[in-house]
């Protein structure tokens, strides 16, 4: 009987993995849960989705929460047909089942600012290059007007 340990298991135990961060892995797990929940809900998904978004916003740190609440109000006012839902654990708004825009809180990936982003579903095309992600630290009336215009254009 040998008392030697396999070098493979010892080497594996001491290696570090440089792939996804803990926050990224958590987001992927959240997305898997969201997909399962959506599949169970069926027809009542839009109303339930808004509840999920509002609950997620309520969990956020104060700075992120204030921005997310304003984004939610702006999207609802300017694109009432978009369906609120969670997307990788972040408030998002979908058109025909596909995410059109989403809010990423700064605390989600430990970044210095929150972002509001549009996906390729959004109708923002302008020439050969245009912005799709906007950094947010505070929300001024001018910022609100710009986001309102972008949301209206995105759903047009």
Buried (B, 14 or more C-beta within 10 A) or exposed (E): EEEEEEEEEEEEEEEEEEEEEEBEEBBEEBBEEBEEBBEEBEEEBBEBBBEBBBEBBEEBEEBBBBBBBBBBEBBBEBBEEBBBBBBBBBBBBBBEEEBBBBBBBBBBBEEEBBBBBBBEBBEBEEEEEEEBEBEBEEBEEEBBEEBBEBBEBBBE
